[in-house]
Amino acid sequence: MRYILKMFFVIGLTIATIPFLSCMEHYHTNSDVNKTLIKKNDESLEQSVLQLINEHRKSIHLNSLQMMNEITVQAFYHSKEMAEQKVAFGHAGFESRVDNIRKSIGFIFGWAENVAAGQTSAKEVVSEWLHSPGHKKNIEGNYNFTGIGICKDANGMLYFTQIFIQKK
């Protein structure tokens, strides 16, 4: 079986998963502003996921999600830990990621997470998320910020994490 599908519920919010040692050569620093340095070609895959998600949201008259670096850092580290098999594929540590985001950006009203592994393109992962009720609910949720992190394991399999945040 190439793809794994799991559904999780945390604090009444749906979090969904579909399965994705180089971590796409991302480098993160933990400064006050939590700057992220990403090689251009790797950033384009994350930007492609964002573009496809926002195209879908726009088609159903929802606002576009804005990428936020502090969220992307948390998404990246989760993908990296899954790729390095430090955590099982899924949502382990999601509440901790949300707490870290909260510490960086302040009060948030809502949050959700989609993860995936095994897909080879932005189009493939977004298409599968949109064909899964839990993932689609997160994509179409009342959120205005997002972060996307992608990491490749030793065998070349991609791990995707997208975190959705509602902040006023």
C-alpha positions as CSV (number, residue, x, y, z in Angstrom):
1,M,0.0,0.0,0.0
2,R,1.6,3.2,-1.1
3,Y,-0.5,5.7,0.9
4,I,-1.6,5.7,4.4
5,L,-4.7,7.6,5.6
6,K,-5.4,8.4,9.2
7,M,-7.9,10.7,10.9
8,F,-7.2,12.4,14.2
9,F,-9.3,14.7,16.4
10,V,-7.7,17.1,18.7
11,I,-9.7,19.6,20.9
12,G,-12.6,19.3,18.5
13,L,-10.6,20.2,15.5
14,T,-10.0,17.7,12.7
15,I,-6.5,16.8,11.8
16,A,-6.0,14.5,8.9
17,T,-3.1,12.5,7.4
18,I,-2.1,11.0,4.1
19,P,1.4,9.5,3.8
20,F,5.2,11.7,2.0
21,L,18.4,12.0,4.7
22,S,18.1,15.1,3.3
23,C,15.3,17.4,4.3
24,M,15.1,19.2,1.0
25,E,18.1,21.2,2.2
26,H,16.2,23.4,4.6
27,Y,18.0,25.4,7.2
28,H,16.3,27.0,10.1
29,T,17.6,29.4,12.7
30,N,15.9,30.0,16.1
31,S,16.3,33.7,16.3
32,D,13.8,36.1,17.8
33,V,12.1,36.3,14.4
34,N,12.6,32.6,13.7
35,K,14.0,33.2,10.2
36,T,14.0,30.4,7.7
37,L,16.5,30.0,4.9
38,I,15.3,27.7,2.2
39,K,17.0,26.9,-1.0
40,K,15.0,28.3,-4.0
41,N,14.1,25.0,-5.7
42,D,12.7,23.5,-2.4
43,E,10.7,26.6,-1.6
44,S,9.0,26.2,-5.0
45,L,7.5,22.9,-4.0
46,E,6.1,24.4,-0.8
47,Q,4.9,27.4,-2.8
48,S,3.2,25.1,-5.4
49,V,1.3,23.4,-2.6
50,L,0.2,26.8,-1.3
51,Q,-0.8,28.0,-4.7
52,L,-3.0,24.9,-5.3
53,I,-4.6,25.2,-1.9
54,N,-5.3,28.9,-2.5
55,E,-6.7,28.2,-6.0
56,H,-9.1,25.7,-4.4
57,R,-10.1,28.1,-1.6
58,K,-10.6,30.9,-4.1
59,S,-12.9,28.7,-6.3
60,I,-15.2,28.3,-3.3
61,H,-15.0,32.0,-2.3
62,L,-12.7,31.6,0.7
63,N,-9.8,33.9,1.5
64,S,-6.3,32.9,0.5
65,L,-4.0,31.5,3.2
66,Q,-0.9,33.5,3.9
67,M,2.3,31.7,4.5
68,M,3.8,32.5,7.9
69,N,7.4,31.7,8.7
70,E,6.8,30.7,12.3
71,I,4.2,28.1,11.2
72,T,6.4,26.8,8.4
73,V,9.3,26.2,10.9
74,Q,7.0,24.0,13.0
75,A,5.7,22.2,9.9
76,F,9.2,21.6,8.6
77,Y,10.5,20.1,11.8
78,H,7.5,17.7,12.0
79,S,8.2,16.5,8.4
80,K,11.9,16.2,9.3
81,E,11.2,14.1,12.4
82,M,8.9,11.8,10.4
83,A,11.4,11.4,7.6
84,E,14.2,10.6,10.1
85,Q,11.8,8.1,11.9
86,K,12.1,10.0,15.2
87,V,8.3,10.0,15.4
88,A,5.8,7.8,13.7
89,F,4.0,9.1,10.7
90,G,1.0,11.0,12.0
91,H,0.3,13.9,14.3
92,A,2.5,13.1,17.3
93,G,3.4,16.4,19.1
94,F,0.8,18.5,17.3
95,E,-0.2,20.3,20.5
96,S,3.5,21.1,21.2
97,R,3.8,22.6,17.6
98,V,0.7,24.7,18.3
99,D,2.1,25.9,21.6
100,N,5.4,26.9,19.9
101,I,3.4,28.8,17.2
102,R,1.4,30.5,20.0
103,K,4.6,31.5,21.7
104,S,5.8,33.1,18.5
105,I,2.8,34.9,17.2
106,G,0.4,35.2,20.2
107,F,-3.2,34.2,20.7
108,I,-4.7,32.0,17.9
109,F,-8.4,31.0,17.5
110,G,-8.1,27.8,15.6
111,W,-5.6,25.3,14.2
112,A,-5.4,22.1,12.2
113,E,-2.8,19.9,10.5
114,N,-2.6,17.8,7.4
115,V,0.3,15.4,6.8
116,A,1.1,13.2,3.9
117,A,3.9,10.8,2.7
118,G,4.7,9.2,-0.6
119,Q,3.3,11.7,-3.0
120,T,5.8,13.0,-5.6
121,S,4.3,16.4,-6.4
122,A,2.3,19.3,-5.1
123,K,-0.5,18.5,-7.4
124,E,-0.6,14.9,-6.2
125,V,-0.7,15.7,-2.5
126,V,-3.2,18.5,-2.8
127,S,-5.5,16.3,-5.0
128,E,-5.4,13.5,-2.5
129,W,-6.1,15.9,0.4
130,L,-9.1,17.3,-1.5
131,H,-10.5,13.8,-2.0
132,S,-10.3,13.0,1.7
133,P,-13.1,14.5,3.8
134,G,-11.0,15.3,6.8
135,H,-8.2,16.9,4.8
136,K,-10.6,18.8,2.7
137,K,-12.3,20.1,5.9
138,N,-9.0,21.5,7.1
139,I,-8.2,23.1,3.7
140,E,-11.6,24.7,3.6
141,G,-11.6,25.7,7.2
142,N,-11.8,29.2,8.7
143,Y,-8.0,29.8,8.7
144,N,-6.0,32.7,7.4
145,F,-2.4,31.6,7.9
146,T,-0.5,28.4,7.0
147,G,2.9,26.9,7.1
148,I,4.2,24.0,4.9
149,G,7.2,21.9,5.5
150,I,8.5,19.1,3.2
151,C,11.3,16.7,4.0
152,K,12.8,13.7,2.0
153,D,13.8,10.5,3.8
154,A,16.9,8.4,3.0
155,N,14.9,6.5,0.4
156,G,13.7,9.7,-1.4
157,M,10.2,9.6,0.0
158,L,8.7,13.0,0.6
159,Y,6.9,13.9,3.9
160,F,4.5,16.8,3.8
161,T,3.1,18.8,6.8
162,Q,0.7,21.7,6.4
163,I,-0.5,23.6,9.5
164,F,-3.5,25.9,9.4
165,I,-3.9,28.7,11.8
166,Q,-6.7,31.3,12.5
167,K,-5.4,34.5,13.9
168,K,-7.3,37.7,14.1
